[in-house]
Amino acid sequence: STTLAGVAAAAVEKDAKSGMPTRIFGRTGARISVLAFGCGSRFLAYKDPDKACEALNRALDQGVTYVDTAYGYGNGQSEEWVGRVMKTRRKQVWLTTKIDKRKADEAQRIIEGSLKRLNTDHVDLIHVHSLTNDDDLAAVEAPDGVLKVLYKLREQKVIRAVGVTSHTDPVVLRKAIERNDFDCTQFALNAARAGMRNAPGGFVPNYMHDSFETLVLPVANRKKMGVIAMKVFAQEGLSGKATAEKLIHYSMSLPVSAVVVGMPKFEFVDENIAIAKRFTPMPRNEMKRLSDELSTEHKARLDAWFHNHVDC
């Protein structure tokens, strides 16, 4: 429908100082930059913490206000590097981290460490990191599961919002957000609609029915959740198959709050920010044409790759 692009377009407001488009982050009510800085493997690729911090500062200087890290990125290394920047810039950003442990007591211990590493007494959002299958969801929801800890921290205002991420199974993620009190979610949303579904006999590569875009996004929108698109390049799987601008603008044209991208070189930081600042919603027919073309050619391969993918 043409309304999807319309919803996305309506919510955009340019920041007067930086020129960066911003959107409201769902029911959190916060306003965030449409481009989020990813601090996973691409951030750790800087190797030198000074260089990594320089890249992050460079992004913040140009209007990025959303920073995405996780304990699982280098067992706290990414959080430590981000924490160096947070010493002086904490108030300027929406700070998100993620927890990959499923037991409440272990999660509590790691989150206490995350706060220290990030040099802060509060985090804006903590996601349950990388939800996979039904057994994994059951562990998250168990009486001694991580969700209990996150709800408690939200009540105590140590965290502002609770979320969940996935790049494997849209059916399981939809179940998770339908039956739990998540404020936000982050999942694979790219023009190839890469993202598989666990099914008897293997993959169901029918992208029209079994993608995050078709199965999860409408539910998240209905619940007024803050939605972050990730894997817009399908972890480089789509690099060179379409321009960076088209891939980023496709995901930004969906009814999401922001698109998170890893930027392992200074020039990528500048280029992605320029692309974000040039953003105008892609016409629906152009989105469909790009998606049909890329998914026909690449979706089955990418789904097979993401089936066992561990984000790090």
C-alpha positions as semicolon CSV with decimal commas, in nm:
position;residue;x (nm);y (nm);z (nm)
1;S;0,000;0,000;0,000
2;T;0,108;0,358;-0,057
3;T;0,034;0,437;0,307
4;L;0,354;0,277;0,435
5;A;0,577;0,531;0,267
6;G;0,328;0,798;0,371
7;V;0,354;0,700;0,738
8;A;0,733;0,708;0,716
9;A;0,738;1,043;0,541
10;A;0,493;1,211;0,775
11;A;0,702;1,147;1,083
12;V;1,028;1,294;0,951
13;E;1,146;1,625;1,096
14;K;1,488;1,770;1,019
15;D;1,706;1,876;1,305
16;A;1,760;2,250;1,258
17;K;2,124;2,244;1,366
18;S;2,260;1,934;1,189
19;G;2,011;1,885;0,903
20;M;1,969;1,521;1,012
21;P;1,617;1,382;0,962
22;T;1,464;1,257;1,289
23;R;1,162;1,052;1,388
24;I;0,972;0,971;1,706
25;F;1,087;0,637;1,847
26;G;0,746;0,477;1,886
27;R;0,579;0,485;2,223
28;T;0,899;0,593;2,401
29;G;0,817;0,944;2,269
30;A;1,189;1,017;2,215
31;R;1,304;1,180;1,892
32;I;1,601;1,004;1,730
33;S;1,811;1,038;1,414
34;V;1,690;0,820;1,124
35;L;2,045;0,685;1,098
36;A;2,173;0,489;1,398
37;F;2,542;0,416;1,458
38;G;2,602;0,040;1,488
39;C;2,879;-0,064;1,727
40;G;2,906;-0,433;1,641
41;S;3,173;-0,609;1,435
42;R;3,213;-0,307;1,204
43;F;3,294;-0,083;1,502
44;L;3,539;-0,335;1,646
45;A;3,704;-0,349;1,301
46;Y;3,872;-0,018;1,387
47;K;4,095;-0,229;1,617
48;D;4,230;0,086;1,784
49;P;3,988;0,225;2,047
50;D;4,101;0,583;1,974
51;K;4,006;0,541;1,608
52;A;3,674;0,381;1,700
53;C;3,592;0,668;1,938
54;E;3,692;0,919;1,669
55;A;3,448;0,752;1,427
56;L;3,166;0,764;1,682
57;N;3,239;1,126;1,773
58;R;3,244;1,209;1,401
59;A;2,894;1,062;1,365
60;L;2,759;1,244;1,671
61;D;2,911;1,572;1,547
62;Q;2,710;1,536;1,225
63;G;2,373;1,472;1,385
64;V;2,353;1,101;1,469
65;T;2,184;1,065;1,809
66;Y;2,122;0,689;1,831
67;V;2,406;0,459;1,942
68;D;2,361;0,081;1,928
69;T;2,594;-0,152;2,117
70;A;2,575;-0,488;2,300
71;Y;2,761;-0,686;2,562
72;G;2,803;-0,961;2,301
73;Y;3,009;-0,734;2,075
74;G;3,355;-0,840;2,188
75;N;3,237;-0,947;2,537
76;G;3,199;-0,590;2,651
77;Q;3,472;-0,435;2,437
78;S;3,229;-0,235;2,224
79;E;3,054;-0,109;2,539
80;E;3,390;0,001;2,683
81;W;3,478;0,195;2,369
82;V;3,132;0,355;2,355
83;G;3,170;0,436;2,727
84;R;3,477;0,649;2,653
85;V;3,263;0,872;2,433
86;M;2,969;0,866;2,679
87;K;3,190;1,026;2,947
88;T;3,132;1,360;2,775
89;R;2,836;1,303;2,541
90;R;2,587;1,085;2,728
91;K;2,312;1,350;2,729
92;Q;2,324;1,388;2,351
93;V;2,236;1,032;2,264
94;W;1,977;0,760;2,286
95;L;2,195;0,477;2,416
96;T;2,098;0,117;2,345
97;T;2,268;-0,204;2,453
98;K;2,165;-0,568;2,436
99;I;2,185;-0,876;2,655
100;D;2,239;-1,224;2,511
101;K;2,197;-1,416;2,838
102;R;1,860;-1,578;2,908
103;K;1,881;-1,643;3,284
104;A;1,777;-1,354;3,508
105;D;2,068;-1,370;3,753
106;E;2,334;-1,388;3,481
107;A;2,166;-1,109;3,286
108;Q;2,151;-0,887;3,597
109;R;2,524;-0,933;3,658
110;I;2,617;-0,849;3,299
111;I;2,387;-0,544;3,287
112;E;2,552;-0,406;3,603
113;G;2,884;-0,442;3,419
114;S;2,737;-0,279;3,106
115;L;2,646;0,033;3,305
116;K;3,003;0,059;3,433
117;R;3,154;-0,001;3,088
118;L;2,921;0,258;2,934
119;N;3,002;0,517;3,205
120;T;2,640;0,579;3,286
121;D;2,382;0,509;3,556
122;H;2,104;0,447;3,305
123;V;2,057;0,307;2,954
124;D;1,775;0,422;2,730
125;L;1,701;0,078;2,591
126;I;1,813;-0,279;2,655
127;H;1,718;-0,542;2,399
128;V;1,692;-0,915;2,448
129;H;1,964;-0,989;2,192
130;S;1,918;-1,218;1,890
131;L;1,600;-1,414;1,954
132;T;1,613;-1,739;1,754
133;N;1,348;-2,011;1,798
134;D;1,053;-2,114;2,017
135;D;1,277;-2,275;2,281
136;D;1,478;-1,953;2,302
137;L;1,160;-1,748;2,347
138;A;1,045;-1,986;2,622
139;A;1,376;-1,929;2,803
140;V;1,337;-1,549;2,773
141;E;0,982;-1,563;2,912
142;A;1,052;-1,819;3,189
143;P;0,995;-1,721;3,555
144;D;1,375;-1,708;3,596
145;G;1,425;-1,553;3,251
146;V;1,585;-1,228;3,138
147;L;1,254;-1,052;3,071
148;K;1,177;-1,039;3,443
149;V;1,502;-0,848;3,508
150;L;1,442;-0,603;3,223
151;Y;1,089;-0,522;3,341
152;K;1,221;-0,461;3,693
153;L;1,497;-0,230;3,566
154;R;1,241;-0,039;3,362
155;E;1,026;0,008;3,673
156;Q;1,334;0,133;3,859
157;K;1,410;0,371;3,569
158;V;1,757;0,221;3,522
159;I;1,637;0,162;3,168
160;R;1,379;0,360;2,980
161;A;1,261;0,089;2,742
162;V;1,271;-0,288;2,687
163;G;1,321;-0,439;2,342
164;V;1,398;-0,754;2,144
165;T;1,606;-0,817;1,831
166;S;1,607;-1,096;1,574
167;H;1,754;-1,176;1,234
168;T;1,648;-1,538;1,212
169;D;1,278;-1,619;1,247
170;P;1,002;-1,360;1,190
171;V;0,734;-1,602;1,314
172;V;0,901;-1,635;1,657
173;L;0,968;-1,260;1,681
174;R;0,604;-1,183;1,602
175;K;0,495;-1,418;1,881
176;A;0,738;-1,249;2,121
177;I;0,611;-0,898;2,056
178;E;0,245;-1,001;2,048
179;R;0,248;-1,152;2,394
180;N;0,505;-0,945;2,586
181;D;0,534;-0,583;2,692
182;F;0,819;-0,473;2,465
183;D;0,856;-0,102;2,386
184;C;1,092;-0,148;2,090
185;T;1,218;-0,404;1,844
186;Q;1,504;-0,435;1,597
187;F;1,510;-0,682;1,310
188;A;1,641;-0,751;0,961
189;L;1,469;-0,521;0,714
190;N;1,628;-0,491;0,373
191;A;1,522;-0,468;0,012
192;A;1,577;-0,842;-0,042
193;R;1,350;-0,914;0,254
194;A;1,621;-1,146;0,385
195;G;1,517;-1,321;0,701
196;M;1,406;-1,680;0,711
197;R;1,139;-1,884;0,873
198;N;1,200;-2,213;1,049
199;A;0,973;-2,471;0,893
200;P;0,953;-2,848;0,850
201;G;1,193;-2,941;0,573
202;G;1,396;-2,621;0,592
203;F;1,338;-2,275;0,448
204;V;1,025;-2,109;0,326
205;P;1,168;-1,857;0,079
206;N;0,834;-1,696;-0,015
207;Y;0,933;-1,341;0,066
208;M;0,584;-1,200;0,025
209;H;0,458;-1,398;0,324
210;D;0,754;-1,501;0,534
211;S;0,970;-1,196;0,590
212;F;1,014;-0,961;0,883
213;E;0,866;-0,685;0,671
214;T;0,538;-0,866;0,610
215;L;0,503;-1,064;0,936
216;V;0,653;-0,846;1,210
217;L;0,646;-0,483;1,098
218;P;0,264;-0,449;1,092
219;V;0,235;-0,593;1,446
220;A;0,511;-0,364;1,579
221;N;0,343;-0,063;1,414
222;R;0,003;-0,158;1,556
223;K;0,155;-0,174;1,906
224;K;0,323;0,165;1,847
225;M;0,665;0,016;1,914
226;G;0,988;0,190;1,827
227;V;1,126;-0,004;1,528
228;I;1,491;-0,013;1,418
229;A;1,580;-0,170;1,084
230;M;1,907;-0,364;1,074
231;K;2,098;-0,572;0,817
232;V;2,005;-0,326;0,542
233;F;2,308;-0,451;0,347
234;A;2,233;-0,810;0,463
235;Q;2,579;-0,815;0,628
236;E;2,738;-0,716;0,293
237;G;2,527;-0,979;0,114
238;L;2,365;-0,700;-0,089
239;S;2,668;-0,474;-0,123
240;G;2,721;-0,399;-0,491
241;K;2,379;-0,543;-0,585
242;A;2,225;-0,198;-0,546
243;T;2,368;0,137;-0,436
244;A;2,414;0,206;-0,065
245;E;2,176;0,499;-0,110
246;K;1,899;0,277;-0,249
247;L;1,943;0,011;0,018
248;I;1,942;0,264;0,303
249;H;1,656;0,469;0,159
250;Y;1,448;0,154;0,101
251;S;1,464;0,064;0,470
252;M;1,412;0,427;0,578
253;S;1,101;0,442;0,359
254;L;0,934;0,171;0,565
255;P;0,737;0,272;0,877
256;V;1,041;0,246;1,105
257;S;1,205;0,493;1,339
258;A;1,565;0,446;1,225
259;V;1,808;0,231;1,031
260;V;2,120;0,102;1,210
261;V;2,437;0,069;1,005
262;G;2,790;-0,039;1,093
263;M;3,051;0,205;0,961
264;P;3,402;0,057;0,971
265;K;3,577;0,350;0,799
266;F;3,558;0,728;0,848
267;E;3,450;0,771;0,486
268;F;3,155;0,534;0,546
269;V;3,049;0,749;0,840
270;D;3,047;1,060;0,619
271;E;2,885;0,884;0,322
272;N;2,604;0,722;0,524
273;I;2,528;1,049;0,701
274;A;2,512;1,231;0,366
275;I;2,274;0,960;0,238
276;A;2,055;1,000;0,550
277;K;2,047;1,378;0,509
278;R;1,936;1,339;0,143
279;F;1,656;1,105;0,239
280;T;1,318;1,141;0,074
281;P;1,076;0,847;0,090
282;M;1,113;0,608;-0,201
283;P;0,792;0,576;-0,406
284;R;0,612;0,251;-0,326
285;N;0,634;0,118;-0,683
286;E;1,011;0,177;-0,685
287;M;1,043;-0,005;-0,350
288;K;0,850;-0,300;-0,491
289;R;1,058;-0,311;-0,807
290;L;1,385;-0,308;-0,610
291;S;1,258;-0,566;-0,362
292;D;1,126;-0,802;-0,632
293;E;1,454;-0,784;-0,819
294;L;1,681;-0,838;-0,516
295;S;1,470;-1,100;-0,340
296;T;1,426;-1,314;-0,652
297;E;1,800;-1,320;-0,703
298;H;1,937;-1,326;-0,348
299;K;1,680;-1,412;-0,080
300;A;1,725;-1,791;-0,066
301;R;2,104;-1,755;-0,041
302;L;2,081;-1,487;0,228
303;D;1,824;-1,681;0,428
304;A;2,051;-1,983;0,430
305;W;2,336;-1,764;0,553
306;F;2,131;-1,592;0,825
307;H;1,989;-1,925;0,945
308;N;2,302;-1,985;1,156
309;H;2,419;-1,624;1,183
310;V;2,541;-1,501;1,519
311;D;2,563;-1,126;1,549
312;C;2,893;-1,022;1,707
